[in-house]
Amino acid sequence: MQTIQQFIKLALEEDLFTGDITTLATIPHTQMGQAEFIVKEDCVIAGIELATLICKEISDQLICNFEYNDGDLIKATQAIGIITGSVHAILKGERLLLNCMQRMSAIASKTNYFVNLVKEDKVQILDTRKTTPNFRICEKWAVEIGGGMNHRFGLYDAILIKDNHIAAAGGIKNAIIKCEEYIKSNNLELPVIVEVKNLEEFKLAATFEFIDRILIDNFLPEDIHEIISFNKNRKKIEASGGINASNIKNFASTGIDFISIGDLTHHVSSIDISLKIK
């Protein structure tokens, strides 16, 4: 699995490659200075801890002083922190710092909005794998900062039998039986989730003890009430598909355990944050 350190190294290499030519051409290498982070929109701030790690990777001499923590509510046009050190080092990290904080803050803010919409219900908001390639580790981090929970990180840390697996395996029963055999033969201990498209598939999936959670995709809230009544084995239930701010309360009030929303990460507008040399 990609680590934060690997992500930072690769992201810096992508931007710098042979060096920051403009800074080398215009600013003395020995010049010291400060730069201030300004948040220009109301948001749940995210990426502060990451920013500190980025600065440390660029130079041990860069000092980050933030007045806020990840997850804090920030008002528009608010200074949140200062970087002190080599101007060359500050400018090396400027774009990466802002790209990460802007997108992470947008995801944290959106997640927090959904979490607050259902705070009176016993349901948890999950992300999905609908993330930006090579930025998933930060986007899922932002979901947690916003009060949500992470679904599986990738294809390796949980089994999720979806519609295409079911179609290719020759039906949901075949897919589940093959999965159970594979788990036993390989002595695996992983969460197992099965997606169902109707009540009959739910009833079938619920009979298998090794299945931890059943994903009901593109169901209407009124149909979920019927599903709940047949959940005699008390399987955890996750709903997804077509869930948005206007209808999420209807889904949350049914008594399901999880709501997964791909929109948390794949459809966000970055928060406006700037870094200005003082």
C-alpha positions in Angstrom: 0.0 0.0 0.0 1.2 3.5 -0.8 2.3 5.4 2.3 2.1 9.1 2.9 5.9 9.4 2.7 5.9 7.7 -0.8 3.1 10.0 -1.9 5.0 13.1 -0.9 8.3 12.0 -2.5 6.6 11.1 -5.8 4.5 14.3 -5.8 7.6 16.5 -5.2 9.5 14.7 -7.9 6.7 15.2 -10.4 6.7 19.0 -9.8 10.4 19.6 -9.3 12.2 17.1 -11.5 15.5 18.8 -12.3 14.7 21.9 -10.1 12.6 25.0 -9.6 14.1 27.0 -12.5 12.2 30.2 -11.9 13.2 30.5 -8.2 16.8 29.6 -9.0 16.8 32.4 -11.6 15.3 35.1 -9.5 16.0 34.6 -5.8 19.3 34.2 -3.9 19.7 30.7 -2.5 20.4 32.1 1.0 17.3 34.3 1.3 15.0 33.5 4.2 11.4 34.4 4.7 7.9 33.6 5.8 4.7 32.6 3.9 1.2 32.7 5.3 -1.7 30.4 4.5 -5.0 32.2 3.9 -8.3 30.4 3.6 -10.7 32.3 1.4 -13.9 30.1 1.9 -15.7 28.7 4.9 -14.6 25.1 5.3 -13.6 22.2 7.4 -9.8 22.5 7.1 -7.9 19.4 6.1 -4.3 18.7 5.1 -2.6 20.6 8.0 -0.8 17.5 9.3 0.1 16.5 5.7 1.5 20.0 5.1 3.8 19.7 8.0 5.1 16.3 6.6 5.6 17.9 3.2 7.6 20.7 4.6 9.7 18.3 6.6 10.4 16.3 3.5 11.5 19.4 1.6 13.8 20.7 4.3 14.4 20.1 8.0 14.8 23.8 8.3 11.3 24.6 7.3 9.2 25.4 10.3 5.4 25.1 10.2 3.2 26.9 12.7 -0.5 26.4 12.3 -3.1 27.9 14.6 -5.7 25.3 13.8 -5.9 21.5 13.5 -7.4 19.2 10.9 -11.1 19.1 11.3 -11.5 22.7 12.6 -14.1 25.0 11.1 -12.5 27.9 9.3 -14.1 31.2 8.2 -13.4 32.9 4.9 -10.4 35.2 4.7 -8.7 33.7 7.7 -5.0 33.2 8.2 -4.4 29.7 9.6 -0.6 29.3 9.7 2.9 30.4 8.7 5.9 28.6 7.2 9.3 30.0 8.1 12.6 29.2 6.4 14.4 29.2 3.1 12.4 31.0 0.4 13.6 28.4 -2.1 12.3 25.6 0.1 8.9 27.4 0.6 8.4 27.9 -3.1 9.4 24.3 -3.9 6.5 23.1 -1.8 4.0 25.8 -2.5 1.9 24.1 -5.2 1.9 20.7 -3.6 0.9 22.1 -0.2 -2.0 24.1 -1.8 -3.2 21.3 -4.1 -3.4 18.9 -1.2 -5.0 21.3 1.3 -7.5 22.7 -1.2 -8.8 19.3 -2.3 -8.6 17.6 1.1 -10.5 20.6 2.7 -13.2 20.3 0.0 -13.6 16.6 0.7 -13.6 17.0 4.5 -16.2 19.8 4.2 -18.5 17.8 2.0 -18.2 14.8 4.2 -18.9 16.8 7.3 -22.0 18.3 5.6 -23.4 14.8 4.9 -22.5 13.5 8.4 -24.3 16.4 10.0 -27.4 15.7 7.8 -27.8 12.3 9.4 -26.3 13.0 12.9 -29.6 12.0 14.6 -29.6 8.6 12.9 -27.4 5.5 13.7 -25.8 5.4 10.3 -22.2 5.9 9.2 -21.1 7.7 6.1 -18.6 5.8 3.9 -16.4 6.8 1.0 -15.7 4.5 -2.0 -12.8 3.8 -4.4 -14.0 6.6 -6.7 -10.8 8.6 -6.0 -8.1 10.4 -7.9 -5.3 7.9 -9.0 -2.3 8.1 -6.6 -4.2 10.6 -4.3 -6.5 8.1 -2.7 -4.5 8.0 0.6 -5.1 11.7 1.1 -8.7 11.7 -0.1 -9.7 9.0 2.3 -7.7 10.7 5.0 -9.9 13.8 4.3 -13.1 11.8 4.6 -12.0 10.7 8.1 -11.2 14.3 9.0 -14.7 15.3 7.9 -16.2 12.7 10.2 -16.8 9.9 7.7 -15.4 6.4 7.6 -13.3 4.7 5.0 -14.6 1.8 3.0 -12.0 -0.7 1.8 -8.9 1.1 0.7 -8.3 -1.1 -2.4 -9.0 -4.4 -4.0 -6.9 -6.3 -1.5 -8.2 -5.5 2.0 -11.8 -6.6 1.7 -13.9 -8.8 -0.5 -16.8 -7.0 -2.2 -18.8 -9.2 -4.6 -20.4 -6.7 -7.0 -22.7 -7.0 -10.0 -19.9 -7.8 -12.5 -18.5 -10.5 -10.3 -22.0 -12.0 -10.0 -22.6 -11.9 -13.8 -19.2 -13.4 -14.6 -19.6 -16.2 -12.0 -23.0 -17.2 -13.3 -25.2 -15.8 -10.6 -25.1 -14.6 -7.0 -25.3 -18.1 -5.5 -22.3 -19.3 -7.5 -20.3 -16.2 -6.7 -21.0 -16.6 -3.0 -20.2 -20.3 -2.9 -17.0 -19.8 -4.8 -16.0 -17.0 -2.5 -16.5 -19.1 0.6 -14.5 -21.9 -0.9 -11.6 -19.5 -1.8 -11.6 -18.0 1.7 -11.5 -21.4 3.4 -8.8 -22.8 1.1 -6.6 -19.8 1.6 -7.2 -19.3 5.3 -8.3 -15.7 4.8 -9.7 -13.4 7.4 -11.2 -10.4 5.5 -14.5 -8.5 5.6 -16.9 -9.9 3.0 -19.5 -7.7 1.5 -22.1 -8.8 -1.2 -24.1 -6.5 -3.4 -27.7 -7.4 -4.1 -30.2 -5.9 -6.5 -33.5 -7.2 -5.1 -35.2 -8.8 -2.0 -34.6 -12.4 -3.2 -30.9 -11.9 -3.6 -30.8 -10.3 -0.1 -32.6 -13.3 1.4 -30.1 -15.6 -0.2 -27.0 -13.6 0.8 -28.3 -13.3 4.4 -28.2 -17.1 4.8 -24.4 -17.2 4.5 -22.8 -16.8 7.9 -19.4 -15.7 6.6 -20.9 -12.6 4.9 -20.4 -9.6 7.1 -22.3 -6.9 5.2 -24.9 -6.7 2.4 -24.8 -3.8 0.0 -28.2 -2.8 -1.3 -27.6 -0.8 -4.5 -30.1 1.6 -6.0 -33.0 0.7 -3.7 -35.7 3.2 -2.7 -36.1 3.9 1.0 -39.5 2.3 1.1 -38.0 -0.9 -0.3 -35.3 -0.8 2.4 -37.9 -1.0 5.1 -39.0 -4.4 3.6 -35.3 -5.5 3.5 -34.9 -4.6 7.2 -37.9 -6.8 8.1 -36.3 -9.8 6.5 -32.9 -9.3 8.1 -33.4 -12.0 10.7 -29.6 -12.8 10.8 -28.9 -9.2 11.6 -26.4 -8.6 8.8 -24.9 -5.1 8.6 -26.6 -3.3 5.7 -25.0 -0.7 3.4 -27.0 1.4 1.0 -25.6 3.2 -2.1 -26.6 4.6 -5.4 -28.6 7.8 -6.1 -28.2 9.1 -2.5 -27.7 12.8 -2.2 -28.3 15.7 0.2 -32.0 15.9 -0.7 -32.8 12.3 0.1 -30.2 11.0 2.5 -32.4 11.5 5.5 -35.0 9.2 4.0 -32.3 6.5 3.7 -30.7 7.1 7.1 -34.0 6.8 8.9 -34.7 3.3 7.6 -32.3 1.8 10.2 -29.4 0.8 7.8 -25.9 0.8 9.2 -23.9 2.5 6.4 -24.4 4.8 3.5 -21.6 4.9 0.9 -21.3 8.0 -1.3 -18.8 8.1 -4.2 -19.6 11.8 -4.6 -17.6 12.6 -1.5 -14.3 12.2 -3.4 -15.0 12.2 -7.1 -17.1 15.4 -7.4 -15.8 18.2 -5.3 -14.7 21.8 -5.9 -11.4 22.7 -4.2 -11.5 25.2 -1.4 -9.7 28.5 -2.2 -6.5 28.6 -0.2 -3.4 30.7 -0.9 0.1 30.8 0.4 1.6 34.3 0.3 5.2 35.4 1.0 5.1 38.1 3.7 
